[in-house]
């Protein structure tokens, strides 16, 4: 079976490497332009859901670690 690897970049995007499907909120497929694929975490990309580097311009500061007691 093929393996997908997701790497959280410090104050940056999620890098997704390996075969995967990306769909929008309506279930429509979104073409993935390259592998690995960088997905936006800061919410400011002009090319959502993909990262365009805006996080570095706006000073995006992600959580340092997972917060176990956080809830959805």
Secondary structure in CASP SS format (residue, H / E / C, confidence):
PFRMAT SS
TARGET T0000
AUTHOR 0000-0000-0000
METHOD secondary structure of the structure
MODEL  1
X C 1.00
X C 1.00
X C 1.00
X C 1.00
X E 1.00
X E 1.00
X E 1.00
X E 1.00
X C 1.00
X C 1.00
X C 1.00
X C 1.00
X C 1.00
X E 1.00
X E 1.00
X E 1.00
X E 1.00
X C 1.00
X C 1.00
X C 1.00
X C 1.00
X C 1.00
X E 1.00
X C 1.00
X C 1.00
X C 1.00
X C 1.00
X C 1.00
X E 1.00
X C 1.00
X C 1.00
X C 1.00
X C 1.00
X C 1.00
X C 1.00
X C 1.00
X E 1.00
X E 1.00
X E 1.00
X C 1.00
X C 1.00
X C 1.00
X C 1.00
X C 1.00
X C 1.00
X C 1.00
X C 1.00
X C 1.00
X C 1.00
X E 1.00
X C 1.00
X C 1.00
X C 1.00
X H 1.00
X H 1.00
X H 1.00
X H 1.00
X H 1.00
X C 1.00
X C 1.00
X C 1.00
X C 1.00
X C 1.00
X C 1.00
X C 1.00
X C 1.00
X C 1.00
X C 1.00
X C 1.00
X C 1.00
X C 1.00
X C 1.00
END
